[in-house]
């Protein structure tokens, strides 16, 4: 048996839980397949996710349902302007009996964290959360405490209300592996949502996989085969966002202030492997890269004032890049 056949067999066997998990989440959530798959990509790649969408699109319910299906600890933190870093990571409490300070751990000590409306909290709180995301550990007083795996932050932000918000700085947004735009459901999906939510039955998901199985699947992702030509294809996409003229993308000159960072190349490689895993494949195709590229790149390409004036968004730029770069 060749190495490719071995990986394919391994992936087919180990990825069986994917359909089971998505159908269990689907018992509660109608539609939103793209969002569900992207959350799963984040879980498989240890990558945090930023979800952007108007209120009422089941962002919170989807994340809570995933927790129920994987049987891990879920914690929702509602971000508000008066929130303090200690409200997230914890603090030291003085014990009068012993005369010493003991750590009281905050809500960050869970597996799946929903940071609801992250742009409503001030910079100090955002940076405390982002440090925990990056280091996967928290410092309380003089002690350092590791966060349990799987550990994933799913932050949400509302694109319509900008009153009283603190936009995330570009350097901090870059720490999110994916930025997923959550869209409105289709008419037939909304009819189903209406029926479910106004019925008498209480919908909930049961655990279908354990956190150990999920952690094991992460090790399989790193073994998925990615051809050198596809690695070059990823680099071409990222470099085209930095120097569009070199790739004959004249229309983008002046529209991009800053191209994607090296994190884009790393995450595009990882996310493409996870995308192949969701499709039960042991190898990455250019289609995997194309499918996941907008979610990896949309928050990493900074547009100029000229682009904003012309009402051009980063997704328009990514579309042009993907159309121009030759597929291997």
C-alpha positions in Angstrom: 0.0 0.0 0.0 1.4 3.4 -1.0 1.6 6.3 1.4 -1.2 8.1 -0.4 -3.5 5.1 -0.1 -2.6 4.7 3.6 -3.5 8.4 4.3 -6.7 8.1 2.3 -7.8 5.0 4.2 -6.9 6.7 7.5 -8.9 9.8 6.7 -11.9 7.9 5.5 -12.0 6.0 8.8 -11.2 8.9 11.1 -13.5 11.4 9.4 -16.7 9.4 9.8 -17.8 11.5 12.8 -18.0 14.6 10.6 -21.4 13.8 9.0 -22.7 12.4 12.3 -21.7 15.6 14.1 -23.1 18.0 11.4 -26.4 16.1 11.3 -26.7 16.2 15.1 -26.1 20.0 15.1 -28.6 20.1 12.1 -31.4 18.7 14.4 -31.4 22.1 16.1 -29.9 24.5 13.5 -31.6 24.9 10.1 -29.3 25.6 7.2 -26.1 27.6 7.9 -24.1 24.7 6.6 -21.2 27.0 5.7 -21.0 28.4 9.2 -21.1 24.9 10.8 -18.4 23.6 8.5 -16.2 26.7 9.3 -16.6 26.2 13.0 -15.5 22.5 12.5 -12.5 23.7 10.5 -11.6 25.9 13.5 -12.0 23.1 15.9 -9.8 20.8 13.8 -7.0 23.4 13.3 -7.0 25.0 16.7 -8.0 28.2 15.0 -10.2 30.9 16.5 -13.1 32.3 14.5 -14.7 35.7 14.1 -18.4 35.5 13.1 -20.0 38.6 11.6 -23.7 38.8 11.1 -26.8 40.7 12.1 -28.6 39.6 15.3 -30.9 36.6 15.2 -28.9 34.4 12.8 -28.4 31.6 15.4 -24.7 32.3 16.0 -24.9 31.7 19.7 -27.3 28.7 19.4 -25.0 27.0 16.8 -21.9 27.3 19.1 -23.9 26.0 22.1 -25.2 23.1 20.0 -21.7 22.2 18.9 -20.7 22.1 22.6 -23.6 19.7 23.4 -22.6 17.5 20.4 -19.0 17.2 21.5 -19.7 17.1 25.2 -17.3 20.0 26.1 -17.6 22.9 28.5 -19.2 26.0 26.9 -19.0 29.5 28.3 -20.6 32.6 26.9 -19.1 36.0 27.7 -21.3 39.0 26.9 -18.9 41.9 26.1 -19.9 45.3 27.4 -18.1 48.7 27.8 -17.8 48.2 31.5 -16.2 44.8 31.4 -12.7 44.4 33.0 -9.9 41.9 32.1 -10.4 40.2 35.5 -14.1 39.5 34.5 -12.7 37.2 31.8 -9.4 35.7 33.1 -10.1 35.7 36.8 -8.5 37.4 39.8 -6.9 36.8 43.2 -9.3 36.5 46.2 -8.0 37.1 49.8 -8.7 34.2 52.1 -9.0 35.6 55.7 -8.6 32.2 57.3 -5.2 31.4 55.7 -4.1 35.0 55.2 -3.2 34.3 51.6 -4.5 35.1 48.1 -6.1 32.3 46.1 -6.9 32.4 42.3 -10.5 32.5 41.3 -10.6 31.4 37.7 -12.7 33.4 35.2 -15.0 32.2 32.4 -12.1 31.8 30.0 -11.4 28.4 31.6 -13.8 26.5 29.3 -13.4 24.6 26.0 -15.6 26.7 23.6 -15.8 30.4 24.5 -18.4 32.5 22.8 -17.1 36.1 23.0 -20.4 37.8 22.2 -20.1 41.3 20.5 -16.4 41.5 21.1 -16.2 45.0 19.7 -18.4 46.3 22.6 -15.5 45.9 25.1 -12.6 48.3 25.5 -9.1 47.6 24.2 -7.8 46.3 27.6 -10.4 43.5 27.7 -9.9 42.6 24.0 -6.2 42.3 24.5 -6.6 40.1 27.6 -8.8 37.7 25.6 -6.5 37.8 22.6 -3.5 37.0 24.8 -5.3 34.0 26.1 -6.1 33.0 22.5 -2.5 33.3 21.4 -0.6 31.8 24.4 -3.4 29.3 25.5 -2.5 30.2 29.0 -3.6 32.9 31.5 -1.6 34.7 34.2 -3.4 35.5 37.5 -1.2 37.3 40.0 2.1 35.4 39.8 0.7 32.1 38.7 0.3 30.9 35.1 -2.5 28.5 34.3 -2.8 26.5 31.1 -6.1 26.4 29.3 -7.6 23.0 28.6 -7.7 21.6 25.1 -9.8 21.8 23.0 -9.8 25.6 23.5 -11.5 27.7 20.9 -12.7 31.3 20.9 -15.6 32.2 18.6 -16.1 35.9 18.7 -19.2 37.6 17.2 -19.6 41.1 16.0 -22.6 43.0 14.7 -21.8 44.8 11.4 -24.7 47.3 11.6 -24.3 49.0 15.0 -21.2 51.1 15.4 -22.4 53.3 18.3 -20.3 52.7 21.4 -18.1 50.1 19.9 -14.3 49.6 20.0 -13.3 48.2 16.6 -10.6 45.4 16.9 -7.2 46.6 15.7 -5.9 45.0 12.5 -3.1 43.2 14.4 -5.5 41.6 16.8 -8.0 40.6 14.0 -5.1 38.8 12.3 -5.1 36.3 15.2 -8.4 34.9 14.1 -7.9 32.0 11.7 -11.2 32.7 9.9 -13.7 35.5 9.6 -17.0 34.0 8.6 -19.9 36.2 7.3 -23.2 34.8 8.5 -26.0 35.4 6.0 -29.8 35.4 6.2 -31.5 32.0 5.8 -33.4 31.1 2.5 -37.2 31.4 2.6 -37.8 27.7 3.0 -35.2 27.5 5.7 -36.8 30.4 7.6 -40.2 28.7 7.3 -38.6 25.6 9.0 -37.0 27.8 11.7 -40.3 29.5 12.4 -42.0 26.0 12.7 -39.3 24.7 15.1 -39.1 27.8 17.3 -42.9 28.1 17.7 -43.6 24.4 18.3 -43.9 22.7 21.7 -40.9 20.4 21.3 -37.6 21.5 23.0 -34.8 20.9 20.6 -31.4 19.8 21.8 -28.3 17.9 20.5 -26.8 14.8 22.2 -23.1 14.1 22.4 -22.0 12.2 19.3 -18.2 12.5 19.7 -15.8 13.0 22.6 -13.2 15.8 22.9 -10.5 13.0 22.8 -11.8 12.0 19.3 -11.6 15.6 18.2 -8.0 16.0 19.5 -7.1 12.7 17.7 -8.6 14.0 14.4 -6.3 17.1 14.7 -3.3 14.8 14.4 -4.7 13.3 11.2 -5.1 16.8 9.6 -1.3 17.3 9.7 -0.8 14.1 7.7 -3.2 15.0 4.8 -1.2 15.3 1.6 -0.7 18.7 0.0 1.1 18.8 -3.3 4.0 21.2 -3.7 2.1 22.8 -6.7 -0.8 23.6 -4.3 1.6 25.0 -1.7 2.9 27.3 -4.5 -0.8 28.1 -5.5 -1.4 29.3 -1.9 1.7 31.5 -1.9 0.7 33.0 -5.3 -2.7 34.0 -3.8 -1.2 35.6 -0.7 1.6 37.4 -2.7 -0.9 38.7 -5.2 -2.7 40.5 -2.4 0.6 42.3 -1.5 1.9 43.1 -5.0 -1.1 43.0 -7.4 0.8 44.7 -10.3 3.3 41.8 -10.4 0.4 39.5 -11.1 -1.1 41.8 -13.7 -4.0 42.8 -11.4 -3.9 46.4 -12.5 -7.5 47.0 -11.3 -6.4 46.4 -7.7 -3.6 48.9 -7.7 -4.5 51.6 -5.2 -7.3 49.6 -3.7 -5.1 47.6 -1.3 -3.3 49.3 1.6 -1.8 46.2 3.1 -1.8 42.6 1.7 -2.3 39.4 3.7 0.3 38.6 6.5 2.3 35.3 6.6 -0.4 33.9 8.9 -2.6 33.8 5.8 -0.3 31.3 4.1 -0.1 29.1 7.3 -3.8 29.2 7.9 -4.7 28.7 4.2 -2.6 25.5 4.2 -4.1 24.2 7.5 -7.7 25.1 6.6 -7.4 23.5 3.2 -6.4 20.3 4.8 -9.3 20.4 7.3 -11.6 21.2 4.4 -10.4 18.1 2.6 -10.9 16.1 5.8 -14.5 17.3 6.0 -14.9 15.8 2.4 -13.3 12.5 3.6 -10.2 13.1 1.4 -6.6 12.4 2.3 -5.3 15.0 -0.2 -5.9 18.7 -0.8 -7.3 19.9 -4.2 -7.3 23.5 -5.5 -11.0 23.6 -4.9 -10.4 23.2 -1.1 -8.1 26.3 -1.3 -10.6 28.3 -3.3 -13.5 27.4 -1.0 -11.7 28.4 2.2 -9.6 31.3 0.9 -12.3 34.1 1.4 -12.7 33.2 5.1 -8.9 33.2 5.7 -8.2 36.4 3.7 -11.1 38.8 4.1 -9.9 40.2 7.5 -6.2 40.2 6.4 -6.5 42.4 3.3 -6.7 46.1 4.3 -8.3 48.3 1.7 -7.5 52.0 0.9 -9.9 55.0 1.3 -10.2 54.9 -2.5 -11.7 51.3 -2.3 -14.1 52.4 0.5 -15.2 55.4 -1.5 -16.0 53.1 -4.4 -17.8 50.7 -2.0 -15.4 47.9 -2.8 -15.1 45.2 0.0 -12.2 42.8 0.5 -14.4 39.9 -0.8 -14.4 41.7 -4.2 -10.6 41.9 -4.2 -10.3 38.2 -3.2 -12.6 37.2 -6.0 -10.5 39.0 -8.6 -7.3 37.4 -7.2 -8.8 33.9 -7.3 -10.0 34.4 -10.9 -6.6 35.7 -12.0 -4.2 33.2 -10.3 -3.8 30.1 -12.4 -5.1 26.9 -10.8 -2.5 24.1 -10.8 
